[in-house]
Amino acid sequence: MSSPSFCFPLANGNLRHPIASFPASTFRSGRISGNGAWIRERGRIYVKSSNSEAKTEEETSSTESTTSGNASSFLSVLCPLLKLFSGGDPSRQRNHALEVATSSLASIARLPWGSRVSSLSRYNQDVSSRPPLRLQLFEFEACPFCRRVREAMTELDLSVEVYPCPKGSVRHREIVRRSGGKEMFPFLIDPNTDTSMYESGDIVKYLFNQYGNGRGPSTGLLESTFFTGWMPTLIRAGRGMSLWDKASTDPPPEMLELFSYENNSYARLVREALCELELPYVLHNIGEGSTRMRSLLNVSGSDKVPFLVDPNTGVQLGDYQKILAYLFKTYSSAASA
């Protein structure tokens, strides 16, 4: 399932990690530069190549569309309410005890998903077999269906380029609409297989099939979204849902890098800020058992996340409070004026 467009906007912790083709005039496959420009590499893309699966996929898509429609009615009411209770300007001084407490509750609601790498992930054993090109994910932090995709990526030990699409987005939503034909999230692009997809359930199944030795998603990962996937969104009062009104409209030349894993309570606070600032970043998933642990140790000297690297300024930070203060100061409209 994916979230409908009209609702978009709707620690430091120790480590424990349809069938469809789009014409070239509609879709431009390839990598996205740090400033959000689309770089064409191929003119046509296929989500699935087997025509024999068409009927099954069409029926599944129809079922998910019905469920999505029901969810949209709920979300259209929920989103404004969450914005009302979200605490206002995210750059202002926060009650950090409350922030950590609510984020920790959000993590508890999603245990055990998004915390560790699956032992069956082929990338957990063979670093050299990782995708040569990073996957690209268009999403927003508060979306429960985007969350299940990020959880799958943690379990599969995948790094990904994240293009936040908060409500009020000035860059990335237009790319999705121009590329896939509609504003719906999450939206995945895999330049390694010339694949683009909407619908979180389809994306998760694709990821496990392609990068999880062909096996299905972990038990409960898809089903649990309908029961507890909403909890982090509710508990965090919709943080990571809407664009900050003082965010700079000029994207940085290079993508920021974040070492994180999905269910870490401190990293969640940083991802919310990156979304509210619409800052594209490379997400290095470092769940328990990740093969990237050495990379994190080399760059930070510690095994703790979140850890932020900003190649635009040379800043490297590992404390979430310092990261939040840095992001809102450096990437505000006032700073870029």
Secondary structure per residue as TSV (DSSP state, phi and psi in degrees):
chain	resnum	aa	ss	phi	psi
A	1	M	-	360.0	149.0
A	2	S	-	-125.8	156.1
A	3	S	E	-80.5	138.6
A	4	P	E	-72.2	155.1
A	5	S	G	-66.6	-32.5
A	6	F	G	-74.6	-7.6
A	7	C	G	-110.2	5.8
A	8	F	-	-60.0	124.0
A	9	P	-	83.9	39.6
A	10	L	-	82.7	360.0
A	11	A	-	360.0	103.0
A	12	N	-	-31.0	112.5
A	13	G	E	-131.6	154.5
A	14	N	E	-73.7	144.6
A	15	L	-	-72.0	125.7
A	16	R	-	-110.4	360.0
A	17	H	-	360.0	360.0
A	18	P	-	360.0	138.4
A	19	I	-	-52.6	131.7
A	20	A	-	-161.6	144.1
A	21	S	E	-130.9	139.9
A	22	F	E	-108.1	129.0
A	23	P	-	-63.8	157.3
A	24	A	T	-59.6	-30.3
A	25	S	T	-69.7	-18.8
A	26	T	T	-100.4	-40.7
A	27	F	-	-118.0	140.5
A	28	R	-	-124.1	102.9
A	29	S	B	-76.6	151.1
A	30	G	S	139.2	-166.7
A	31	R	-	-91.2	157.5
A	32	I	B	-108.8	132.3
A	33	S	-	-76.6	167.7
A	34	G	T	-60.4	-25.2
A	35	N	T	-92.4	10.3
A	36	G	S	88.8	2.1
A	37	A	-	-75.7	143.1
A	38	W	B	-90.7	126.7
A	39	I	-	-108.9	113.0
A	40	R	-	-75.8	132.6
A	41	E	S	-120.2	-31.5
A	42	R	B	-140.7	155.9
A	43	G	S	-97.8	-8.0
A	44	R	-	-147.7	146.9
A	45	I	E	-138.9	144.3
A	46	Y	E	-122.0	128.3
A	47	V	S	-73.2	-42.5
A	48	K	-	-136.9	148.9
A	49	S	-	-104.6	-13.3
A	50	S	-	-93.8	111.6
A	51	N	G	-67.0	-22.7
A	52	S	G	-66.6	-17.1
A	53	E	G	-92.0	0.0
A	54	A	H	-57.8	-48.4
A	55	K	H	-62.6	-46.9
A	56	T	H	-60.3	-45.6
A	57	E	H	-65.4	-36.9
A	58	E	H	-65.5	-40.5
A	59	E	H	-67.1	-42.2
A	60	T	H	-62.9	-42.9
A	61	S	H	-62.0	-39.1
A	62	S	H	-64.5	-41.7
A	63	T	H	-64.4	-43.9
A	64	E	H	-67.6	-33.0
A	65	S	H	-65.5	-38.5
A	66	T	H	-64.4	-45.5
A	67	T	H	-63.4	-39.5
A	68	S	H	-62.1	-38.1
A	69	G	H	-63.9	-39.3
A	70	N	H	-66.6	-39.9
A	71	A	H	-66.3	-36.5
A	72	S	H	-62.1	-37.1
A	73	S	H	-62.0	-42.1
A	74	F	H	-66.5	-44.4
A	75	L	H	-67.1	-32.8
A	76	S	H	-63.5	-25.5
A	77	V	H	-88.3	-38.6
A	78	L	H	-66.8	-42.2
A	79	C	H	-56.4	-50.8
A	80	P	H	-61.2	-35.2
A	81	L	H	-66.8	-42.2
A	82	L	H	-63.2	-40.1
A	83	K	H	-62.2	-34.8
A	84	L	H	-65.0	-36.2
A	85	F	T	-101.7	11.5
A	86	S	S	-79.3	-4.3
A	87	G	-	95.0	6.7
A	88	G	S	76.4	-144.9
A	89	D	-	-57.4	115.7
A	90	P	T	-69.9	-12.6
A	91	S	T	-86.0	-12.1
A	92	R	S	-73.8	164.8
A	93	Q	-	-56.1	132.9
A	94	R	-	-110.7	159.5
A	95	N	-	-84.8	95.7
A	96	H	H	-68.3	-29.0
A	97	A	H	-62.9	-42.2
A	98	L	H	-69.6	-39.1
A	99	E	H	-60.8	-47.9
A	100	V	H	-67.7	-37.9
A	101	A	H	-63.5	-46.9
A	102	T	H	-69.1	-35.7
A	103	S	H	-69.4	-35.4
A	104	S	H	-66.5	-39.3
A	105	L	H	-63.6	-37.9
A	106	A	H	-62.7	-38.5
A	107	S	H	-67.1	-42.1
A	108	I	H	-59.9	-38.1
A	109	A	H	-63.1	-26.5
A	110	R	H	-107.6	4.9
A	111	L	T	-61.3	140.2
A	112	P	T	-99.1	10.5
A	113	W	T	-77.5	143.4
A	114	G	T	79.5	22.1
A	115	S	S	-118.9	-27.8
A	116	R	B	-139.4	160.3
A	117	V	-	-86.6	135.4
A	118	S	-	-66.5	137.0
A	119	S	T	-67.5	-16.3
A	120	L	T	-92.9	-2.8
A	121	S	-	-69.4	128.6
A	122	R	G	-66.4	-24.1
A	123	Y	G	-79.3	-13.9
A	124	N	G	-72.2	-20.2
A	125	Q	T	-107.8	-32.1
A	126	D	-	-128.6	97.6
A	127	V	G	-62.5	-35.6
A	128	S	G	-68.6	-14.4
A	129	S	G	-94.0	7.7
A	130	R	S	-64.3	156.5
A	131	P	-	-56.3	133.0
A	132	P	S	-65.1	-30.0
A	133	L	S	-114.9	138.2
A	134	R	-	-70.6	141.8
A	135	L	E	-66.9	157.1
A	136	Q	E	-123.8	124.4
A	137	L	E	-121.1	122.8
A	138	F	E	-102.1	120.5
A	139	E	E	-163.4	179.7
A	140	F	-	-139.7	146.8
A	141	E	T	-58.6	-38.7
A	142	A	T	-77.7	-9.5
A	143	C	-	-74.5	120.6
A	144	P	H	-65.2	-27.8
A	145	F	H	-80.2	-30.5
A	146	C	H	-67.3	-35.4
A	147	R	H	-61.0	-43.1
A	148	R	H	-63.8	-30.8
A	149	V	H	-70.0	-43.0
A	150	R	H	-64.4	-36.4
A	151	E	H	-62.0	-43.3
A	152	A	H	-62.2	-38.6
A	153	M	H	-67.2	-34.6
A	154	T	H	-64.1	-46.4
A	155	E	H	-64.3	-31.7
A	156	L	T	-91.6	1.7
A	157	D	T	59.2	44.7
A	158	L	-	-103.9	137.3
A	159	S	-	-88.6	151.1
A	160	V	E	-151.3	147.1
A	161	E	E	-86.1	121.4
A	162	V	E	-103.0	128.3
A	163	Y	E	-116.5	93.7
A	164	P	E	-60.6	138.9
A	165	C	-	-127.3	63.5
A	166	P	-	-69.1	162.5
A	167	K	B	-60.6	129.8
A	168	G	T	94.2	5.4
A	169	S	-	-50.7	135.3
A	170	V	S	-104.3	-4.8
A	171	R	S	-133.2	-62.8
A	172	H	H	-72.8	-31.3
A	173	R	H	-65.2	-36.1
A	174	E	H	-65.7	-36.5
A	175	I	H	-62.9	-43.9
A	176	V	H	-64.8	-44.1
A	177	R	H	-63.8	-40.1
A	178	R	H	-72.5	-32.2
A	179	S	H	-83.7	-48.9
A	180	G	H	-103.5	-11.2
A	181	G	S	97.9	-8.5
A	182	K	S	-157.1	159.7
A	183	E	-	-91.3	99.9
A	184	M	E	-147.6	139.6
A	185	F	E	-133.9	146.4
A	186	P	-	-77.1	161.3
A	187	F	E	-133.0	121.9
A	188	L	E	-110.8	139.5
A	189	I	E	-123.8	125.6
A	190	D	E	-115.8	99.0
A	191	P	T	-68.3	-13.0
A	192	N	T	-74.0	-27.7
A	193	T	T	-123.9	9.7
A	194	D	T	54.4	48.3
A	195	T	E	-118.8	136.7
A	196	S	E	-133.3	144.1
A	197	M	E	-149.5	143.9
A	198	Y	-	-101.8	-176.7
A	199	E	-	69.3	110.4
A	200	S	H	-61.8	-37.8
A	201	G	H	-62.1	-43.2
A	202	D	H	-65.1	-38.4
A	203	I	H	-64.3	-46.3
A	204	V	H	-61.0	-44.9
A	205	K	H	-62.9	-40.1
A	206	Y	H	-62.1	-46.3
A	207	L	H	-61.2	-45.0
A	208	F	H	-67.4	-37.3
A	209	N	H	-68.1	-40.8
A	210	Q	H	-81.9	-38.8
A	211	Y	H	-121.7	9.3
A	212	G	T	-123.4	36.4
A	213	N	T	60.4	28.9
A	214	G	T	78.7	3.7
A	215	R	-	-83.8	168.0
A	216	G	-	-81.2	171.0
A	217	P	-	-59.8	156.1
A	218	S	-	-59.2	149.1
A	219	T	T	-55.4	123.9
A	220	G	T	86.7	-11.3
A	221	L	T	-60.3	-48.4
A	222	L	T	-74.9	-46.7
A	223	E	G	-65.4	-35.2
A	224	S	G	-67.6	-22.1
A	225	T	G	-57.9	-36.8
A	226	F	G	-73.6	-15.0
A	227	F	T	-107.6	-47.8
A	228	T	T	-119.3	-5.9
A	229	G	T	-62.7	-23.3
A	230	W	T	-81.7	-18.8
A	231	M	H	-60.2	-46.8
A	232	P	H	-59.1	-36.8
A	233	T	H	-64.0	-43.4
A	234	L	H	-71.6	-47.5
A	235	I	H	-63.1	-36.9
A	236	R	T	-88.3	7.0
A	237	A	T	53.0	38.7
A	238	G	T	76.9	15.5
A	239	R	T	-60.1	145.6
A	240	G	T	77.1	28.3
A	241	M	S	-113.7	-40.7
A	242	S	B	-121.9	151.3
A	243	L	-	-69.1	132.3
A	244	W	-	-65.0	132.1
A	245	D	T	-69.8	-11.3
A	246	K	T	-108.2	12.5
A	247	A	B	-68.8	143.8
A	248	S	-	-64.5	140.5
A	249	T	S	-87.5	-6.6
A	250	D	S	-98.7	118.0
A	251	P	-	-72.9	150.1
A	252	P	-	-67.9	151.8
A	253	P	S	-59.2	-38.6
A	254	E	S	-120.0	150.5
A	255	M	-	-71.9	139.5
A	256	L	E	-71.5	164.2
A	257	E	E	-126.8	135.0
A	258	L	E	-128.5	121.9
A	259	F	E	-88.6	124.5
A	260	S	E	-163.3	169.0
A	261	Y	-	-140.0	154.3
A	262	E	T	-55.0	-44.5
A	263	N	T	-95.6	16.2
A	264	N	-	-80.4	126.5
A	265	S	H	-66.3	-32.9
A	266	Y	H	-78.5	-40.6
A	267	A	H	-63.2	-33.3
A	268	R	H	-58.1	-41.0
A	269	L	H	-63.2	-36.2
A	270	V	H	-72.1	-42.5
A	271	R	H	-63.3	-35.8
A	272	E	H	-59.2	-44.7
A	273	A	H	-65.1	-43.3
A	274	L	H	-60.1	-36.1
A	275	C	H	-69.9	-45.2
A	276	E	H	-66.2	-22.1
A	277	L	T	-96.1	-4.8
A	278	E	T	52.6	46.5
A	279	L	-	-97.4	117.9
A	280	P	-	-69.5	144.1
A	281	Y	E	-152.7	157.1
A	282	V	E	-89.3	121.9
A	283	L	E	-97.1	111.6
A	284	H	E	-95.0	103.2
A	285	N	E	-72.5	126.2
A	286	I	-	-126.9	59.8
A	287	G	-	-73.6	170.7
A	288	E	B	-56.8	126.1
A	289	G	T	91.9	5.9
A	290	S	-	-68.6	142.5
A	291	T	T	-75.9	-5.7
A	292	R	T	-91.7	3.9
A	293	M	H	-57.0	-41.2
A	294	R	H	-63.6	-37.2
A	295	S	H	-61.5	-41.3
A	296	L	H	-65.8	-43.3
A	297	L	H	-62.7	-39.1
A	298	N	H	-65.8	-39.0
A	299	V	H	-85.3	-31.0
A	300	S	H	-114.9	-20.2
A	301	G	S	77.5	9.4
A	302	S	S	-144.5	163.8
A	303	D	S	-104.2	18.4
A	304	K	E	-96.8	146.4
A	305	V	E	-125.3	155.2
A	306	P	-	-79.6	157.5
A	307	F	E	-138.9	123.6
A	308	L	E	-108.5	135.8
A	309	V	E	-122.4	123.8
A	310	D	E	-115.0	100.4
A	311	P	T	-67.9	-14.0
A	312	N	T	-74.9	-27.5
A	313	T	T	-123.4	-10.3
A	314	G	T	81.9	3.5
A	315	V	E	-77.5	136.9
A	316	Q	E	-130.9	125.8
A	317	L	E	-135.9	143.9
A	318	G	-	-122.0	-4.8
A	319	D	-	-99.2	125.5
A	320	Y	H	-62.2	-34.7
A	321	Q	H	-65.6	-42.2
A	322	K	H	-67.4	-36.5
A	323	I	H	-63.6	-45.6
A	324	L	H	-61.0	-47.5
A	325	A	H	-60.9	-42.4
A	326	Y	H	-63.9	-46.7
A	327	L	H	-62.3	-47.5
A	328	F	H	-71.7	-26.1
A	329	K	H	-79.5	-44.3
A	330	T	H	-75.1	-34.6
A	331	Y	T	-114.2	35.2
A	332	S	B	-92.6	160.7
A	333	S	H	-64.0	-30.4
A	334	A	H	-67.7	-37.6
A	335	A	H	-70.3	-30.8
A	336	S	H	-91.7	-1.6
A	337	A	-	-72.3	360.0
